[in-house]
Amino acid sequence: MIAYDNRIIDQTRWRVLRQSRRTIDVGFRTLPIIELVAASGDQRRYIWLLYWVDGTFTASPVVAKLLEVKAKLVSGDQRAAVVAIATPPALKASDDVALQSFLRDAFKPVEGLLKTPTLAVPTPPKK
């Protein structure tokens, strides 16, 4: 999930202008996020992302890696995810409001999916 060559944006088209950490209130909890502002020409895109590892949300890739190691060593839940949302390039003035509104509405269903144990995929019969 977290590796040097994983990218959240297409770096041939977009460049990161700013990266910061903040917390967002989604009504029933506060989430840590990484906020990126990316540019492509005169277009701007706002991206929020966070990591989910072993049932914990974090905005720190270092903490996410440590949680992965802990889960492997202590037989915890080894599922992990990067949750990312972004504005379309055309959205301007209300980017923060749009992202916060979307995250508030989508968070519970997304968290529910993350917490749902995955079903075992049957192995196809050998020929």
N, C-alpha and C positions, 0 to 999 in steps of 0.2 A: 504494500500500500504506500509506504513512504520510501522512496528510492531517489537517488540523485537524478535519474532520467525521467521521472514522472513529472508531467506538467499539467497545470490546470487550464492554461491558455495556449493557443497556437502562437508560438513565439516567432514564427516567420511573418505573421501578420500583426500581432499585438505586442506592445511592450508595456511593462508594468511601470507606472508613474509613481505609485505610492502603495506601500503595504503597511498596515497597522493592525494592532489587536484591540478589540473592544468587547463589551458585553452588550447583549440585546435582551430586552425583556419581551418574552413572548406571551405574557399574561399570567402564566402559571409557574414560570421558572425563568431564570436568567441563564443565557447561553454565552459561552465564550466563542468569539469568532475571529477569523482573520479577514480583514477587508482589503481587497485589492482594487486599485483604480488602474485600468488598462486603457491604452490609446492605440488607435489605428488611424493615422491621418488626423482629421478633426473629430472623429468619433471617439466617444468614451464609453467604457463598459465598467460597471461596478459589480464586483464579485465578492460574495461572502462564502466562506467555507469553514468547516470544522470537522474534526475527526471523531469517530465513535469507535471505541475499543473496549471490549470486555464490559459493556454497559455504561461506560463513562464517556462524556463529551469533553473534548479539550480543543483548544486552539493552538496548542504547542506540539509541533512534530516530535520534539524530544520526549515529551510526556507520552505521546501516542506510542512511540517506539518502546519506551519503558513498560507501558501497559501491555504491549504485545509480548514482550519478553516474560513479564510476570504471568500472563495467561498461559504461556507455553510451559513455564516451569512449575506452576501450581495447578495445572490442568483446569484453568478457567475457561471461559467462553472465548475461543480464539477467533470468532468472527470479528471483522473490522470493516469500517466504511469511511469514505470521505463524502460528506454531504456538502454540496456546492449549489448555490443559486446565483444567477446573474441577471442583470438587466439587459434588454436588447440595446444595441448601440444607439438607437434613436431616442430613447428615454433620457430626459435631461434633468429638470429641476427637482422632480420628486423621487429621485432614485432611492434615497434612504427610506422614504415612506412606503414606496412600492415593495421594496425588499422586506421591510419589517412586516408589512401587512401580509405578504405571501407566506413568510416564515411562520407567522402567528397562526395562519389558517392551515398550513400544511404540516406543521411540526408534529402534532399528535399522530396523524396517520403514518408519517415517515418513521417516527419512533416506534410505533407499533410494528411496522414491517421489520425494523432492525432487531427488535426483541423476539420476533417470531422465529423459532428454530427452523432451520432449513430442512426440507424433506430430502431424504436420501434419493439420489438419482439411480434408478436401476441400471445395472451393468448389462449391456447388450450380450446376448448369447454368443459364444465363440463358434466360429464356423469350422 
